[in-house]
Each structure stands twice: as structure tokens, then as C-alpha cells.
């Protein structure tokens, strides 16, 4: 047994304060429906940065001590007695929403918004470690032709896929606000799935450059020009067909709806820190706009779509992965994430 009397290195939130510590922890013992995964790559998410910096959200949600991190790829090394979904040796990624399978939402095809949801690396120990125990039902067997770094990005890529494909994208002009890693992946997803143009908006030159590398037709620095005017000018005054929001910035929400054409649709993934004032009358109601709130990935429809895009070579994640560090150099990764001068940062146990 891998778990018998062994310890591992792990990155943990050990106390209610800024930062994290590299600790020695027992290798987790998988339950009868769990599988133990040896982590090969774990990517840092914005949520992990919130936990590391101990912002208001983290203070209200995280209960130290705990191992955090939720985006990973690795190999199954042990399975519980009741596991049939995966076997030892399988290369896997993980759906991070652990659901109850009993509530109304789970039983009506909406498990991604389960009423009793627990999240890997947020509510239960996560993947910034040499090993992680995950419910086997949450593991996603992955083609070994996909590199481990890329495979660890399937979870955030799923957010991009879910948001981008919430409505009709074929032949549409898309305004995309927020060019963080999920946003720039969405650029490639939109174009590969038939969008005519993707017009990307941000205030960070580094990330606007990433959007261009991922194929953005046009980039707009909102610190240098009015995005609404620029988007209307680019569409002959009509406005964009689709508005995708990944930043959570109140100004981006207001600008995106102002630039949306009549009859268009919006997909909102970004999380504002506080309530946002919007011109609902003119930006949504009178326009007859359709608005989708996006939470995570549809289980598991989104995963099939994301895997197909990767396996078919339609989406190239190489430009998104800008830095890679061994686990013990985690502080460098979080410093880069805080600066915004990076795409995805990979930690390697």
C-alpha cells in the first residue's frame, strides 16, 4: 500500500494569515470510492491566490490547516475497494466540484451547482502535494498524448468552454473582457468553435499580448481607449453579438452590456467582490439580451468538449503556460500571479 506509514511534501494554509507553508503530511488514505493520485503537475488558480493572500473571501471560507490547490494531472497509484471508474496506472485530471448526487439539482442534470457542493482544495484537502485522494467519480481519464502541464489546465479550460459555448457562437462577433488564463483560453475556444472575430479587452498589456498569441482578432486596452466606443466602431455601430466576462470588474460588466447589440447574449464567469450597479433597463431588458451565469463546468458535458478540442489540436495551450516551478519554489509562482505578469503557473511536486 502506498499509504502505509508514508509522508509527503504538501503546500498548506497552516494558519489564518497571508502566505502558505511547505509541510510534511501523511500520504492520504483513499476511501472505498476514492483513488490516490500521484500529482505530476498542479496549476495555480486565482482562487489559490485568494487563499494565499488571505482575502476577505478566503477568511470566510477556508478553515486552516488544509492543503490547497485544485487544478492537477497525475497517475492513479491506488484505488478503493469499490472503485470501477479508474484503475492503477491511468493518467487523469480532476473535476473539482464534489457533489452529493442526491439533491434536486444533481438529479435534474445540474450537478455543477449542487446544493451540497464541496470543492477540492477549498473545502477538502487539495492537490498542491505529492499525492491527493479524490473521489474516483471526479477523475477524468486523459489521453497520454496530452502533456501533464496541459492536462492540469483541463479544469480551468472547462470554465472557458462552458462560458463560451453557453449560447450560439458560430459566425458571431465576440467581445471578451478579462484576459487572464481562462479568458485567453476562451479566445481560442471561441475561434475554434466558429466565432467570426474575438475582440479582447483588458488593462494589462502582458495579458493583452497573451490574447493576441491565442488568436484575438483585436485587443483593446481599457486604460488607453473607451472599450464601448472601440467595440461599436469595430461593428459598424451595431455592437457585438456576444459579451463574455471573465474579470469580475464592475466597469467591465457595465461596458460589456453597453457594447452588446440588441438581441445579443452574455456569459458571465467573473466574480465581482461586491454588488455591482448595472443599467439593466437599457443594457439588458430593452435589448432583449440573454444572460447566462456560469458556475464551473457542466458535469460532464463540458469535459467531453474540452478534451475533444485538445485531442483534435484545435486549441493550443502552450502560450498560456508561461512559468513552471518545483513545489518548494511556490512563493515565486504566487508573486507572479499577484503581479499579473504571467499566464498559467505550474507547480511540480
C-alpha positions in Angstrom: 0.0 0.0 0.0 1.3 3.5 -1.0 -0.4 5.0 2.1 1.1 2.8 4.8 3.3 4.8 7.1 4.5 7.2 4.4 4.7 11.0 4.3 4.7 13.6 1.5 5.5 17.2 0.9 2.5 19.4 0.6 1.7 23.2 0.4 -0.7 24.1 3.2 -2.5 27.0 4.6 -1.4 26.4 8.2 -2.9 29.5 9.9 -5.3 32.4 9.3 -2.8 34.7 7.8 -1.1 35.6 4.5 1.2 33.0 2.9 1.5 29.2 3.0 4.0 26.6 4.2 5.6 23.6 2.7 4.9 20.8 5.2 5.4 17.1 5.7 1.9 15.5 5.7 0.7 11.8 5.8 0.0 10.4 2.4 -3.8 10.3 2.3 -5.6 7.0 2.6 -8.2 6.6 -0.2 -11.7 5.6 1.0 -13.6 2.8 -0.7 -14.9 5.1 -3.5 -11.7 7.2 -3.8 -8.4 6.9 -5.8 -5.0 8.1 -4.8 -3.2 10.1 -7.5 0.5 10.9 -7.7 0.5 14.5 -8.8 2.6 15.3 -11.9 1.6 18.9 -12.4 -0.6 21.4 -10.5 -1.5 24.8 -11.8 -2.2 27.9 -9.7 -5.7 29.4 -10.0 -6.9 32.8 -9.0 -8.8 31.1 -6.2 -5.5 29.8 -4.9 -4.1 33.3 -4.9 -7.0 34.5 -2.8 -6.3 31.7 -0.3 -2.6 32.5 -0.3 -3.2 36.3 0.2 -5.9 35.6 2.7 -8.5 38.0 1.3 -12.0 38.6 2.7 -13.5 35.6 0.7 -10.8 33.2 1.9 -11.2 34.4 5.5 -14.9 33.5 5.4 -14.5 30.1 3.6 -11.1 28.4 4.3 -10.6 26.6 7.6 -6.8 26.1 8.2 -4.9 23.9 8.4 -5.5 22.5 5.0 -3.7 21.6 1.8 -5.0 23.8 -1.0 -4.8 23.8 -4.9 -7.4 22.1 -7.2 -6.0 22.0 -10.8 -3.9 18.9 -11.4 -2.9 16.0 -13.6 -1.2 12.8 -12.5 -1.3 9.0 -12.3 -3.6 6.8 -10.3 -1.4 4.7 -7.9 -4.1 3.2 -5.6 -7.9 2.7 -5.7 -10.5 2.0 -3.1 -12.3 -1.4 -3.0 -15.5 0.0 -4.6 -13.8 1.9 -7.5 -14.6 0.9 -11.1 -14.2 4.2 -12.9 -10.4 4.2 -13.0 -7.5 1.8 -12.4 -3.9 2.0 -11.3 -1.8 3.5 -14.0 -4.5 5.7 -15.5 -3.4 9.3 -16.4 -6.1 11.6 -15.0 -7.2 15.2 -14.3 -10.0 16.0 -11.9 -13.4 17.7 -11.8 -13.0 19.8 -8.6 -16.7 20.0 -7.7 -17.5 17.1 -5.4 -21.3 16.7 -5.4 -23.9 14.8 -3.4 -25.8 13.1 -6.3 -28.9 13.4 -4.1 -30.2 17.0 -4.2 -32.7 18.3 -6.7 -30.0 19.9 -8.9 -27.9 16.8 -9.1 -30.9 14.7 -10.0 -32.0 17.1 -12.8 -28.7 17.3 -14.7 -27.3 20.4 -12.9 -24.8 18.8 -10.6 -22.3 21.6 -11.2 -24.5 23.8 -9.0 -25.2 21.1 -6.4 -26.8 22.4 -3.2 -24.3 20.5 -1.1 -21.2 21.2 -3.1 -17.7 20.8 -1.8 -14.6 21.9 -3.7 -11.3 20.2 -3.9 -8.6 22.4 -2.3 -11.2 24.7 -0.8 -13.4 22.6 1.4 -11.4 19.4 1.3 -7.6 18.9 1.0 -6.3 19.7 -2.4 -3.6 19.0 -5.0 -0.5 21.1 -4.0 1.1 17.9 -2.8 2.9 14.8 -4.0 -0.3 12.8 -3.6 -4.0 13.6 -3.4 -7.1 11.4 -2.7 -10.0 12.2 -5.0 -13.5 10.6 -5.3 -13.0 8.3 -8.3 -16.2 9.6 -9.9 -14.4 13.0 -10.2 -11.4 11.7 -12.0 -11.2 12.3 -15.8 -9.1 9.7 -17.7 -6.9 11.7 -20.1 -5.2 10.8 -23.3 -1.4 10.4 -22.6 -0.7 12.3 -25.8 -1.7 15.5 -23.8 1.2 16.8 -21.7 0.8 16.8 -17.9 1.0 20.6 -17.8 -1.8 20.9 -20.4 -3.8 18.2 -18.7 -3.7 20.1 -15.4 -5.4 23.0 -17.2 -8.5 21.0 -18.3 -10.4 22.2 -15.3 -10.0 26.0 -15.9 -10.3 25.3 -19.7 -13.7 23.8 -18.8 -14.7 27.1 -17.4 -13.8 28.8 -20.7 -15.6 26.2 -22.7 -18.8 26.4 -20.6 -18.8 30.2 -20.8 -18.0 30.4 -24.5 -20.5 27.8 -25.6 -23.4 28.8 -23.4 -25.1 30.3 -26.5 -24.7 30.4 -30.2 -21.1 31.4 -31.1 -20.9 30.4 -34.8 -20.3 33.4 -37.1 -20.6 35.8 -34.2 -18.5 38.8 -33.1 -17.4 38.3 -29.6 -16.3 40.9 -27.0 -14.2 39.2 -24.3 -13.4 41.2 -21.1 -10.6 39.8 -18.9 -7.5 38.3 -20.4 -6.4 36.2 -17.5 -5.7 32.5 -18.3 -9.3 31.5 -18.6 -10.1 34.5 -20.7 -7.3 33.9 -23.2 -8.2 30.2 -23.4 -11.7 31.3 -24.3 -10.3 33.3 -27.2 -9.0 30.1 -28.8 -12.2 28.2 -27.9 -14.4 30.8 -29.5 -12.4 30.9 -32.7 -12.1 27.1 -32.9 -15.8 26.7 -32.5 -16.8 29.1 -35.3 -16.7 32.7 -34.0 -16.0 35.2 -36.7 -14.0 37.6 -34.5 -12.9 37.9 -30.9 -12.2 41.4 -29.6 -10.4 41.2 -26.3 -10.4 43.9 -23.6 -8.1 44.2 -20.6 -6.0 46.8 -18.8 -2.8 44.6 -18.6 -0.5 44.8 -21.7 1.1 41.5 -20.8 -2.2 39.7 -20.9 -3.4 41.5 -24.0 -0.3 40.1 -25.6 -1.3 36.6 -24.5 -4.7 37.2 -26.0 -3.1 38.0 -29.3 -0.9 34.9 -29.1 -4.1 32.9 -28.6 -5.6 34.4 -31.8 -7.6 37.5 -30.7 -8.6 39.5 -33.8 -8.3 42.8 -32.0 -7.2 43.9 -28.5 -8.3 46.9 -26.6 -6.5 48.4 -23.6 -9.3 49.9 -21.5 -6.8 52.3 -19.8 -6.0 53.8 -23.2 -9.3 53.9 -25.0 -13.0 53.6 -24.4 -13.9 50.0 -24.9 -17.6 50.7 -25.7 -16.7 53.2 -28.4 -14.0 50.9 -29.8 -16.3 47.9 -29.9 -19.2 49.8 -31.5 -16.7 51.3 -34.1 -15.5 47.8 -34.9 -19.0 46.6 -35.5 -20.3 49.4 -37.6 -22.2 50.9 -34.6 -24.3 47.8 -34.0 -22.5 46.4 -31.1 -21.1 42.9 -30.5 -23.2 39.7 -30.8 -21.7 38.1 -27.7 -20.2 39.5 -24.5 -18.1 37.2 -22.4 -17.0 38.5 -18.9 -14.0 36.9 -17.1 -12.7 39.7 -15.0 -15.3 40.4 -12.4 -14.6 44.1 -12.7 -17.7 46.3 -12.3 -16.6 48.6 -15.1 -16.2 45.6 -17.5 -19.7 44.5 -16.7 -21.1 47.9 -17.5 -19.0 48.4 -20.6 -19.8 44.9 -21.9 -23.6 45.3 -21.7 -23.3 48.8 -23.2 -21.4 47.3 -26.2 -23.8 44.4 -26.7 -26.1 44.6 -29.6 -29.9 44.2 -29.4 -30.7 40.5 -29.2 -27.2 39.5 -28.2 -26.2 37.2 -25.4 -23.8 37.4 -22.5 -21.9 34.8 -20.5 -20.7 35.9 -17.1 -18.0 33.9 -15.3 -16.0 36.7 -13.5 -16.8 37.2 -9.8 -17.2 40.8 -8.6 -16.1 41.3 -5.0 -19.1 43.4 -4.1 -22.6 44.1 -5.6 -22.5 45.9 -8.9 -24.8 48.6 -10.2 -25.9 48.0 -13.8 -28.2 49.8 -16.3 -30.5 46.7 -16.5 -33.2 48.7 -18.4 -31.1 49.8 -21.3 -28.3 47.2 -21.2 -30.4 44.1 -20.9 -34.2 44.5 -20.9 -34.7 46.9 -23.8 -32.1 45.0 -25.8 -33.8 41.7 -25.3 -30.5 40.3 -24.2 -30.0 36.7 -22.9 -27.7 36.5 -19.9 -26.0 33.2 -18.6 -24.5 33.0 -15.2 -21.6 30.4 -15.4 -20.6 28.2 -12.5 -17.8 25.8 -13.1 -18.2 23.1 -15.7 -21.3 21.1 -16.7 -20.6 17.6 -15.5 -19.5 16.0 -17.7 -20.7 17.5 -21.0 -18.1 20.3 -20.7 -15.3 17.8 -20.1 -16.0 15.9 -23.3 -16.0 19.1 -25.3 -12.7 20.4 -23.8 -11.0 17.1 -24.3 -12.1 17.0 -27.9 -10.7 20.4 -28.5 -7.3 19.5 -27.0 -7.1 16.0 -28.6 -8.1 17.3 -32.0 -5.4 20.1 -31.9 -8.0 22.8 -32.2 -6.8 24.6 -29.0 -3.1 25.1 -28.3 -2.4 25.7 -24.6 1.3 26.3 -24.9 1.2 30.1 -25.0 -0.9 30.1 -21.8 1.7 28.3 -19.7 4.3 30.9 -19.0 6.1 29.6 -15.9 6.9 26.4 -14.2 8.4 25.9 -10.7 9.2 23.0 -8.3 6.7 22.9 -5.4 9.3 24.3 -3.0 9.5 27.5 -5.0 5.8 28.1 -4.7 6.4 31.7 -3.4 7.8 32.7 -6.9 4.7 31.4 -8.5 2.3 33.3 -6.2 4.4 36.5 -6.6 4.0 36.3 -10.4 0.3 35.6 -10.1 -0.1 38.7 -7.9 1.9 40.8 -10.4 -0.3 39.8 -13.3 2.9 39.3 -15.4 2.2 35.7 -16.2 -0.3 33.3 -17.8 -0.6 29.9 -16.1 2.0 29.0 -13.5 2.6 25.3 -13.0 3.9 23.8 -9.7 5.6 20.4 -10.0 5.8 18.2 -6.8 
